[in-house]
Amino acid sequence: MLERGRARFPALRVGCIHGRMKAKDKESVMAAVVAGEIDILVSTTVIEVGVDVPNAALMVVENADRFGLSQLHQLRGRVGRGRHKSWCILVSDAKGEEARARLNAMCATNDGFCISEEDLRL
């Protein structure tokens, strides 16, 4: 994904972060994102909790049907913390009714409690 991002957006600075990186390397990448030195960050779910990047305005989650609703809610919470309008795009090619119901629940509300209830129900 990193190489695809660099090829698709050659004028932008594309970085990468994942759970197998050393802590100091992850901290360095996140500091670069916060400082505006990285325009696009390709990441695993390591960014799910504890990352505060106010200027993050767009997130694309591939294979969103593979995540639980609470995890998707946490991921979605990484964008929209600043003054910019934000979007979280959930990409899925799942055809099943349960997958559709789960993703529709994410589109219906931003309320974490309601999302947790729906996750439990499903």
VEXPALUM-960633 format. One record per residue: residue in one letter; x, y, z of N, C-alpha, C, O, CB in turn. Coordinates in pm, whole numbers, always signed. Glycine has a CB too. Example, Ala and Ser with C-alpha at 12.3 -4.5 7.8 and 13.67 -1.06 7.14 Angstrom:
a, +1319, -569, +780, +1230, -450, +780, +1320, -330, +780, +1424, -332, +846, +1131, -447, +905 $
s, +1285, -225, +708, +1367, -106, +714, +1290, +3, +787, +1341, +114, +804, +1408, -60, +572 $
//
This chain:
m, +83, -120, +0, +0, +0, +0, +87, +126, +0, +51, +227, -61, -94, +0, +121 $
l, +200, +118, +68, +290, +232, +72, +337, +266, -68, +333, +383, -109, +410, +204, +165 $
e, +383, +167, -142, +433, +191, -277, +320, +236, -371, +341, +320, -458, +499, +64, -333 $
r, +201, +180, -352, +87, +224, -433, +55, +370, -406, +27, +446, -498, -37, +137, -406 $
g, +58, +409, -279, +33, +548, -243, +136, +642, -302, +102, +749, -352, +30, +563, -93 $
r, +261, +603, -296, +368, +687, -352, +355, +700, -503, +377, +807, -559, +506, +629, -316 $
a, +317, +590, -569, +301, +594, -714, +180, +678, -755, +185, +752, -853, +287, +452, -770 $
r, +72, +666, -679, -52, +737, -712, -45, +886, -680, -108, +967, -748, -168, +675, -636 $
f, +31, +922, -576, +41, +1061, -532, +187, +1105, -526, +240, +1129, -417, -26, +1079, -394 $
p, +253, +1114, -641, +397, +1143, -642, +434, +1280, -584, +547, +1299, -539, +450, +1134, -781 $
a, +342, +1374, -585, +372, +1507, -533, +354, +1517, -381, +388, +1619, -321, +283, +1609, -602 $
l, +301, +1411, -320, +277, +1413, -176, +377, +1324, -104, +435, +1232, -162, +135, +1367, -144 $
r, +397, +1354, +23, +489, +1275, +106, +408, +1166, +176, +320, +1195, +256, +564, +1365, +210 $
v, +441, +1041, +144, +366, +926, +195, +453, +852, +296, +566, +815, +265, +321, +831, +79 $
g, +400, +831, +416, +471, +758, +520, +397, +632, +559, +287, +606, +511, +492, +847, +642 $
c, +458, +555, +646, +400, +427, +686, +427, +403, +834, +533, +438, +887, +458, +312, +600 $
i, +330, +341, +900, +346, +301, +1039, +275, +168, +1059, +166, +145, +1006, +291, +411, +1137 $
h, +338, +80, +1137, +276, -50, +1166, +328, -102, +1299, +426, -51, +1352, +305, -152, +1053 $
g, +262, -202, +1351, +290, -254, +1483, +424, -322, +1501, +469, -338, +1614, +186, -347, +1520 $
r, +487, -363, +1393, +616, -431, +1405, +734, -333, +1410, +849, -374, +1425, +634, -527, +1290 $
m, +703, -205, +1396, +810, -104, +1404, +852, -85, +1550, +773, -108, +1642, +763, +30, +1343 $
k, +975, -44, +1569, +1022, -11, +1703, +948, +113, +1751, +910, +199, +1671, +1177, +11, +1705 $
a, +929, +122, +1881, +853, +234, +1939, +910, +368, +1896, +834, +459, +1863, +853, +224, +2091 $
k, +1041, +383, +1898, +1101, +512, +1862, +1074, +546, +1715, +1058, +663, +1681, +1252, +511, +1889 $
d, +1070, +444, +1628, +1040, +468, +1487, +895, +511, +1468, +865, +600, +1388, +1070, +343, +1404 $
k, +803, +447, +1542, +662, +487, +1536, +645, +630, +1585, +573, +708, +1524, +575, +391, +1620 $
e, +712, +663, +1694, +704, +800, +1748, +757, +901, +1648, +701, +1010, +1634, +783, +811, +1879 $
s, +863, +865, +1578, +922, +954, +1477, +826, +978, +1361, +810, +1091, +1316, +1053, +895, +1425 $
v, +762, +873, +1315, +665, +885, +1205, +548, +972, +1250, +507, +1062, +1176, +615, +747, +1160 $
m, +495, +948, +1367, +380, +1026, +1414, +417, +1172, +1436, +336, +1260, +1410, +324, +966, +1543 $
a, +538, +1198, +1483, +584, +1336, +1499, +590, +1405, +1363, +555, +1522, +1351, +723, +1340, +1569 $
a, +633, +1332, +1260, +639, +1388, +1124, +498, +1417, +1072, +477, +1517, +1003, +711, +1291, +1029 $
v, +403, +1331, +1104, +264, +1355, +1062, +210, +1480, +1130, +152, +1566, +1064, +174, +1232, +1097 $
v, +229, +1490, +1260, +179, +1606, +1336, +244, +1735, +1286, +180, +1840, +1281, +205, +1587, +1487 $
a, +372, +1727, +1250, +445, +1845, +1203, +411, +1881, +1059, +458, +1983, +1008, +594, +1821, +1215 $
g, +330, +1798, +992, +293, +1826, +855, +399, +1783, +754, +395, +1827, +639, +265, +1970, +839 $
e, +491, +1699, +796, +598, +1652, +707, +558, +1527, +629, +627, +1487, +536, +724, +1623, +787 $
i, +447, +1467, +666, +390, +1352, +595, +247, +1390, +558, +168, +1430, +644, +395, +1220, +682 $
d, +214, +1376, +431, +81, +1413, +382, -17, +1297, +390, -135, +1316, +421, +89, +1463, +240 $
i, +31, +1176, +360, -53, +1057, +361, +16, +952, +446, +134, +923, +428, -78, +1003, +215 $
l, -59, +895, +539, -4, +791, +626, -74, +659, +596, -196, +647, +609, -21, +829, +776 $
v, +4, +561, +557, -46, +425, +537, -21, +353, +669, +91, +353, +721, +25, +351, +414 $
s, -126, +291, +723, -112, +236, +857, -192, +108, +876, -291, +83, +808, -155, +338, +959 $
t, -146, +30, +971, -226, -81, +1021, -312, -23, +1134, -314, +98, +1153, -135, -203, +1071 $
t, -381, -107, +1206, -467, -59, +1314, -388, -12, +1434, -448, +17, +1538, -563, -166, +1356 $
v, -257, -3, +1425, -176, +49, +1535, -219, +192, +1571, -192, +238, +1682, -26, +46, +1497 $
i, -284, +261, +1480, -328, +397, +1507, -466, +403, +1572, -521, +511, +1591, -329, +476, +1378 $
e, -521, +289, +1604, -658, +281, +1656, -680, +366, +1782, -782, +432, +1794, -693, +138, +1686 $
v, -586, +364, +1873, -605, +432, +2002, -482, +514, +2034, -369, +473, +2007, -633, +330, +2115 $
g, -506, +631, +2091, -396, +709, +2146, -324, +800, +2049, -222, +859, +2085, -300, +620, +2205 $
v, -374, +813, +1928, -310, +900, +1831, -396, +1023, +1814, -516, +1012, +1786, -287, +828, +1695 $
d, -337, +1141, +1831, -411, +1265, +1817, -343, +1351, +1712, -241, +1414, +1738, -421, +1340, +1953 $
v, -400, +1352, +1593, -349, +1432, +1483, -464, +1523, +1438, -543, +1484, +1352, -294, +1342, +1363 $
p, -473, +1643, +1494, -587, +1730, +1465, -608, +1761, +1317, -721, +1785, +1275, -571, +1857, +1539 $
n, -500, +1762, +1238, -516, +1796, +1097, -554, +1677, +1010, -567, +1692, +889, -389, +1856, +1045 $
a, -574, +1559, +1068, -616, +1441, +991, -763, +1459, +953, -849, +1475, +1040, -594, +1309, +1072 $
a, -790, +1455, +823, -925, +1482, +776, -986, +1372, +690, -1105, +1377, +659, -926, +1610, +700 $
l, -907, +1274, +651, -958, +1167, +566, -895, +1035, +608, -774, +1025, +626, -931, +1196, +417 $
m, -981, +935, +623, -933, +800, +651, -1007, +706, +558, -1128, +717, +539, -955, +760, +802 $
v, -933, +613, +499, -992, +508, +416, -959, +376, +484, -841, +344, +505, -939, +513, +267 $
v, -1061, +299, +518, -1042, +170, +582, -1076, +63, +479, -1192, +45, +442, -1130, +155, +710 $
e, -974, -8, +434, -996, -115, +338, -1042, -241, +410, -1003, -266, +524, -868, -144, +256 $
n, -1125, -319, +343, -1180, -443, +401, -1246, -415, +536, -1227, -489, +633, -1069, -548, +418 $
a, -1324, -310, +540, -1387, -266, +665, -1476, -373, +726, -1496, -374, +848, -1469, -142, +640 $
d, -1528, -463, +644, -1615, -569, +696, -1540, -667, +786, -1603, -745, +857, -1678, -645, +580 $
r, -1408, -664, +784, -1328, -756, +867, -1308, -705, +1009, -1253, -777, +1093, -1194, -779, +802 $
f, -1351, -583, +1037, -1331, -523, +1169, -1461, -525, +1247, -1570, -525, +1190, -1279, -380, +1156 $
g, -1448, -527, +1378, -1565, -513, +1463, -1611, -368, +1463, -1534, -278, +1430, -1534, -559, +1606 $
l, -1736, -346, +1499, -1789, -210, +1498, -1717, -119, +1596, -1692, -3, +1566, -1937, -212, +1530 $
s, -1684, -170, +1712, -1613, -87, +1810, -1476, -47, +1757, -1432, +66, +1778, -1599, -161, +1943 $
q, -1409, -140, +1690, -1278, -109, +1634, -1292, -5, +1521, -1211, +87, +1513, -1210, -237, +1581 $
l, -1392, -19, +1437, -1414, +80, +1332, -1445, +216, +1392, -1400, +319, +1341, -1528, +36, +1241 $
h, -1522, +217, +1500, -1554, +343, +1568, -1426, +409, +1621, -1409, +530, +1609, -1655, +318, +1683 $
q, -1338, +329, +1680, -1210, +382, +1729, -1126, +437, +1614, -1068, +545, +1625, -1131, +273, +1804 $
l, -1121, +364, +1505, -1044, +411, +1389, -1102, +541, +1336, -1028, +636, +1308, -1044, +305, +1277 $
r, -1232, +546, +1321, -1299, +666, +1270, -1271, +787, +1359, -1268, +901, +1313, -1450, +642, +1260 $
g, -1251, +760, +1487, -1223, +868, +1581, -1087, +933, +1564, -1058, +1033, +1629, -1235, +818, +1719 $
r, -1004, +880, +1478, -871, +938, +1453, -879, +1057, +1360, -784, +1135, +1353, -777, +833, +1394 $
v, -990, +1075, +1289, -1006, +1191, +1201, -1114, +1281, +1257, -1198, +1239, +1337, -1041, +1148, +1057 $
g, -1111, +1407, +1215, -1214, +1501, +1257, -1190, +1563, +1393, -1284, +1609, +1457, -1346, +1434, +1258 $
r, -1067, +1565, +1439, -1036, +1621, +1570, -1000, +1768, +1563, -990, +1835, +1666, -923, +1544, +1634 $
g, -981, +1818, +1443, -943, +1958, +1425, -1058, +2038, +1368, -1174, +2001, +1380, -822, +1969, +1335 $
r, -1022, +2148, +1306, -1123, +2239, +1253, -1169, +2203, +1112, -1264, +2262, +1061, -1069, +2380, +1253 $
h, -1103, +2106, +1049, -1135, +2069, +911, -1248, +1966, +907, -1259, +1879, +992, -1011, +2014, +841 $
k, -1333, +1980, +804, -1434, +1878, +780, -1362, +1747, +753, -1255, +1746, +691, -1529, +1917, +660 $
s, -1418, +1637, +798, -1347, +1509, +783, -1440, +1400, +731, -1563, +1410, +739, -1285, +1466, +916 $
w, -1377, +1296, +678, -1448, +1181, +626, -1376, +1053, +666, -1253, +1050, +675, -1464, +1190, +474 $
c, -1453, +949, +689, -1398, +815, +707, -1471, +727, +607, -1592, +707, +617, -1416, +763, +857 $
i, -1396, +676, +512, -1454, +595, +405, -1429, +448, +436, -1314, +406, +451, -1395, +635, +267 $
l, -1536, +371, +445, -1526, +228, +473, -1543, +153, +343, -1649, +159, +280, -1632, +183, +578 $
v, -1439, +81, +302, -1439, +8, +175, -1459, -140, +204, -1391, -198, +289, -1307, +32, +96 $
s, -1553, -200, +131, -1580, -342, +149, -1643, -398, +23, -1722, -331, -43, -1672, -367, +270 $
d, -1606, -520, -11, -1673, -586, -122, -1757, -704, -71, -1798, -790, -149, -1570, -635, -226 $
a, -1782, -707, +59, -1863, -813, +120, -2006, -804, +69, -2063, -695, +58, -1859, -804, +275 $
k, -2063, -917, +39, -2199, -923, -15, -2302, -967, +89, -2422, -954, +67, -2203, -1018, -133 $
g, -2257, -1019, +202, -2347, -1073, +302, -2429, -968, +375, -2388, -853, +390, -2270, -1152, +401 $
e, -2547, -1011, +420, -2638, -921, +491, -2579, -872, +623, -2595, -755, +658, -2770, -992, +517 $
e, -2511, -960, +696, -2454, -919, +825, -2348, -811, +805, -2344, -713, +879, -2394, -1039, +898 $
a, -2262, -829, +706, -2159, -729, +678, -2222, -595, +642, -2178, -491, +690, -2066, -776, +563 $
r, -2325, -599, +560, -2394, -476, +522, -2459, -410, +645, -2453, -288, +661, -2501, -504, +415 $
a, -2520, -490, +730, -2585, -436, +850, -2483, -370, +941, -2509, -263, +997, -2659, -548, +926 $
r, -2366, -432, +955, -2262, -377, +1041, -2211, -244, +985, -2194, -148, +1060, -2146, -476, +1056 $
l, -2187, -239, +856, -2136, -115, +796, -2244, -6, +795, -2213, +112, +811, -2086, -141, +653 $
n, -2369, -46, +775, -2478, +52, +782, -2489, +112, +922, -2523, +229, +937, -2611, -13, +741 $
a, -2462, +31, +1024, -2466, +83, +1161, -2361, +192, +1179, -2385, +290, +1251, -2443, -31, +1263 $
m, -2246, +177, +1116, -2142, +279, +1125, -2184, +408, +1057, -2147, +517, +1099, -2012, +228, +1064 $
c, -2262, +394, +950, -2308, +513, +877, -2423, +583, +948, -2446, +702, +927, -2351, +474, +736 $
a, -2494, +510, +1032, -2615, +563, +1095, -2587, +651, +1217, -2669, +737, +1249, -2704, +450, +1135 $
t, -2474, +630, +1285, -2452, +704, +1408, -2303, +720, +1439, -2219, +643, +1392, -2521, +634, +1524 $
n, -2274, +820, +1518, -2139, +840, +1572, -2135, +806, +1721, -2031, +818, +1785, -2091, +984, +1549 $
d, -2247, +765, +1774, -2260, +735, +1917, -2199, +599, +1947, -2251, +495, +1905, -2408, +740, +1961 $
g, -2089, +599, +2021, -2017, +476, +2052, -2102, +375, +2128, -2088, +255, +2108, -1895, +507, +2131 $
f, -2191, +422, +2216, -2277, +332, +2292, -2373, +259, +2199, -2392, +138, +2211, -2354, +409, +2400 $
c, -2434, +333, +2106, -2528, +271, +2010, -2454, +171, +1921, -2508, +66, +1888, -2596, +380, +1923 $
i, -2334, +206, +1883, -2254, +116, +1800, -2221, -12, +1875, -2227, -121, +1819, -2125, +186, +1752 $
s, -2185, +0, +2002, -2156, -117, +2083, -2277, -207, +2098, -2267, -330, +2092, -2106, -76, +2220 $
e, -2394, -145, +2119, -2518, -222, +2130, -2546, -299, +2001, -2583, -416, +2005, -2636, -130, +2163 $
e, -2528, -233, +1888, -2553, -297, +1759, -2452, -408, +1734, -2487, -513, +1680, -2549, -193, +1646 $
d, -2327, -386, +1773, -2223, -489, +1759, -2262, -612, +1839, -2250, -725, +1790, -2085, -436, +1805 $
l, -2310, -592, +1962, -2353, -702, +2047, -2475, -773, +1986, -2481, -896, +1984, -2385, -651, +2190 $
r, -2569, -696, +1938, -2690, -753, +1877, -2657, -840, +1757, -2713, -949, +1739, -2786, -640, +1835 $
l, -2565, -792, +1675, -2530, -867, +1553, -2441, -985, +1587, -2401, -1060, +1497, -2459, -775, +1452 $
//
